[in-house]
Amino acid sequence: MFWVRFRSSCILAVCAVLALILGGKVLFGVILLISLIGMMEMYRVMGIHRAVPGVIGYLACIIFDFLLFFGQGAYGMELLIAFFLILMLGYVFTFPKYRSEQITMVFFGFFYVAVMLSYVFRLRECESGAYLVWLIFIGSWGSDTCAYLVGRSIGKHKIVPNLSPKKSLEGCIGGMAGAAVLGAVFAAVFSAQLKTFSSPVLSCALIGAVSSVISQLGDWAASAIKRNHDVKDYGKLIPGHGGVMDRFDSVIFTAPVIYYLAQLL
């Protein structure tokens, strides 16, 4: 299982690196695809991935991402309102075919996956975005690796035992410290390119630490949803990892936080 997971991680990392380097249409297409698959995995938990409400959610995701791609992101709120009204219209006229929690999951899944993941593309398109975007993965995947290594080595105090019995306070702190160090090293190497920060090393270290905490929250939140519905993994698309949501749950939470931190610092 370790080597299956390792191979999948390598392939996933190569694909992510290529998409982030190329940016533009390539990254847009990758984010849209990941969003649709992630939404499908969440909708499948509620049994609506092939139903009319699910299709409405997929269409909203496609329209939302294309508005963003063509610089019309200002119409996002109007789309949310239209999406909600159309969704409720479908709920009313098909009643009692779908339960209220299923309809709620359609809207939740769209916001949770499509809207949150769109910040990867948004950050990549910003000034110095070709470098800033890497902080998302330092704060999520880098933090996850550091937390795992520290937790396996010295982890003793369980932090959320009812949700993730293997996660420890030591691992949480190790992930935060590791992401801060990785952020600082990254900034030291690319300080000339990170012109948006007055103090790149300090700013990136802070972003790494904060995003690590948010990243771990994202991991726990995704786990909580699975536990509520007695689901082990969201899918089997990525061998050794599960589905898209199992691998990108932390990225989903980290992306918007880093986007706004980068504007503030």
C-alpha positions in Angstrom: 0.0 0.0 0.0 2.9 2.4 0.8 4.4 2.1 -2.7 0.9 2.4 -4.3 0.4 5.6 -2.3 3.9 6.8 -3.1 3.5 6.3 -6.9 0.2 8.1 -6.8 1.7 11.0 -4.9 4.5 11.3 -7.4 2.2 11.3 -10.4 -0.2 13.8 -8.7 2.7 16.1 -7.8 4.1 16.1 -11.4 0.6 16.9 -12.7 0.1 19.7 -10.1 3.6 21.2 -10.9 2.9 21.2 -14.6 -0.5 22.8 -14.2 0.8 25.5 -11.9 3.8 26.3 -14.1 1.7 26.6 -17.2 -1.2 28.4 -15.6 -3.7 30.0 -17.9 -6.0 27.7 -19.8 -4.2 24.6 -18.6 -4.7 25.4 -14.9 -8.2 26.6 -15.5 -9.1 23.3 -17.2 -7.5 21.3 -14.4 -9.3 23.3 -11.6 -12.6 22.9 -13.4 -12.1 19.1 -13.8 -11.1 18.7 -10.2 -14.1 20.8 -9.1 -16.6 18.7 -11.1 -15.1 15.4 -9.8 -15.0 16.7 -6.2 -18.6 17.8 -6.4 -19.6 14.5 -7.9 -17.9 12.6 -5.1 -19.8 14.7 -2.5 -23.1 14.4 -4.3 -22.6 10.6 -4.5 -22.6 10.5 -0.7 -26.1 11.9 -0.8 -27.2 9.8 -3.8 -27.8 12.8 -6.1 -24.7 12.7 -8.4 -26.8 11.5 -11.3 -30.0 13.3 -10.4 -31.4 16.6 -11.6 -30.2 18.6 -8.6 -26.7 17.3 -9.1 -26.8 18.3 -12.8 -27.9 21.8 -11.7 -24.9 21.9 -9.4 -22.5 20.8 -12.1 -23.8 23.5 -14.5 -23.4 26.2 -11.9 -19.8 25.1 -11.4 -19.1 25.3 -15.1 -20.7 28.7 -15.5 -19.0 30.1 -12.3 -15.5 29.0 -13.5 -16.0 30.4 -17.0 -17.2 33.7 -15.6 -14.0 33.8 -13.5 -11.8 32.8 -16.5 -13.2 35.5 -18.7 -12.8 38.2 -16.0 -16.5 38.3 -15.1 -16.1 37.1 -11.5 -18.0 40.2 -10.3 -21.2 38.4 -11.4 -20.5 35.5 -9.0 -23.1 36.7 -6.5 -25.8 37.0 -9.2 -24.9 33.4 -10.2 -25.2 32.2 -6.6 -28.7 33.8 -6.3 -29.8 32.4 -9.6 -28.4 28.9 -8.8 -30.2 28.9 -5.4 -33.6 30.0 -7.0 -33.4 27.4 -9.8 -32.4 24.7 -7.3 -35.3 25.5 -5.0 -37.7 25.7 -8.0 -36.6 22.1 -8.9 -37.0 21.0 -5.3 -40.6 22.4 -5.2 -41.8 21.0 -8.5 -40.3 17.5 -7.9 -41.4 17.3 -4.3 -41.2 14.8 -2.5 -38.7 13.1 -4.7 -35.7 14.8 -3.0 -35.1 15.4 0.6 -34.2 18.9 1.9 -30.7 17.7 3.1 -30.0 16.5 -0.5 -30.9 19.9 -1.9 -28.8 21.6 0.8 -25.8 19.4 -0.2 -26.1 20.5 -3.8 -25.6 24.2 -2.8 -23.1 23.3 -0.1 -21.0 21.1 -2.5 -20.9 23.9 -5.1 -19.6 26.4 -2.6 -17.4 24.0 -0.7 -15.6 22.6 -3.8 -16.0 24.9 -6.8 -15.9 28.3 -5.2 -13.2 27.5 -2.7 -11.0 25.7 -5.3 -11.3 28.7 -7.7 -8.9 30.6 -5.5 -6.1 28.5 -6.8 -6.7 29.9 -10.2 -7.3 33.4 -8.8 -4.0 33.4 -6.9 -2.1 32.2 -9.9 -3.4 35.1 -12.0 -2.4 37.7 -9.4 0.7 39.8 -9.4 3.6 37.4 -8.5 0.9 34.6 -8.7 3.3 32.3 -10.5 5.2 32.1 -7.2 2.5 32.8 -4.6 0.4 29.9 -5.8 3.0 27.4 -4.4 2.2 28.6 -0.9 -1.1 26.8 -1.2 0.6 23.5 -1.5 3.3 24.3 1.0 0.5 25.1 3.5 -1.5 22.0 2.6 0.5 19.1 1.3 3.8 20.3 2.9 2.1 20.7 6.2 0.4 17.3 5.9 3.7 15.6 5.3 5.4 17.4 8.3 2.4 16.6 10.6 2.5 13.0 9.6 6.3 12.6 10.2 6.2 14.4 13.6 3.0 12.6 14.7 4.4 9.2 13.8 7.6 10.0 15.7 6.4 11.6 18.9 2.7 12.0 18.7 1.0 11.1 22.0 -1.8 13.5 22.8 -4.9 13.0 20.6 -6.5 16.2 19.3 -9.8 15.0 17.8 -10.0 11.3 18.8 -13.6 10.8 17.8 -12.9 12.1 14.3 -9.3 11.2 13.5 -7.8 8.9 16.2 -4.4 9.0 14.6 -4.0 12.8 14.6 -2.1 14.2 17.5 -1.4 17.6 19.0 2.3 17.1 18.4 1.6 16.3 14.8 -0.5 19.4 14.5 2.2 21.6 15.9 4.8 19.8 13.7 2.8 20.5 10.6 2.4 24.2 11.5 6.2 24.6 12.3 7.1 22.6 9.2 4.9 24.7 6.9 6.4 27.9 8.4 9.9 26.7 7.8 9.1 25.6 4.2 7.4 29.0 3.6 10.5 30.8 4.9 12.9 28.7 2.8 10.7 29.2 -0.3 10.7 33.0 0.3 14.4 33.1 0.8 15.0 31.4 -2.5 12.4 33.5 -4.5 12.5 36.7 -2.5 13.2 38.7 -5.7 10.1 37.4 -7.3 7.8 37.9 -4.3 7.5 41.7 -4.8 4.1 41.9 -3.1 5.7 41.5 0.3 7.9 44.0 2.2 9.4 41.1 4.1 9.0 38.0 2.0 10.6 35.5 4.5 8.5 36.6 7.5 5.3 36.9 5.5 5.7 33.5 3.9 6.6 31.9 7.2 3.4 33.4 8.7 1.3 32.3 5.8 2.7 28.8 6.1 1.9 28.6 9.8 -1.6 30.0 9.5 -2.5 28.0 6.4 -1.3 24.8 8.1 -3.9 25.2 10.8 -6.6 25.9 8.2 -5.3 23.0 6.1 -5.7 20.6 9.1 -9.2 22.0 9.7 -10.1 21.2 6.1 -8.9 17.6 6.5 -11.0 17.2 9.7 -14.0 18.8 8.1 -13.9 16.4 5.1 -13.5 13.5 7.5 -16.5 14.6 9.6 -18.7 14.5 6.5 -17.5 11.0 5.7 -18.1 9.8 9.3 -21.6 11.3 9.3 -22.4 9.2 6.2 -20.3 6.1 7.1 -18.0 6.6 4.1 -14.4 5.5 4.2 -13.2 7.4 1.1 -14.9 9.7 -1.3 -13.8 7.7 -4.3 -11.1 5.4 -5.8 -9.7 7.7 -8.5 -6.3 8.1 -6.8 -4.9 4.7 -5.8 -3.8 4.7 -2.2 -5.4 8.1 -1.5 -9.1 7.6 -2.4 -10.9 10.3 -4.3 -10.2 13.9 -5.3 -11.8 15.1 -2.1 -9.6 12.8 0.0 -6.5 14.4 -1.5 -7.6 18.1 -2.1 -9.7 18.6 1.1 -6.9 20.6 2.7 -6.2 22.6 -0.5 -9.8 23.6 -0.6 -9.6 25.3 2.7 -6.1 26.7 2.3 -6.5 28.4 -1.2 -8.8 31.2 -0.2 -7.0 31.9 3.1 -3.7 32.3 1.3 -5.3 34.4 -1.4 -6.5 36.9 1.1 -3.4 36.8 3.3 -1.3 37.6 0.3 -3.4 40.7 -0.3 -3.1 41.8 3.4 0.6 41.2 4.2 
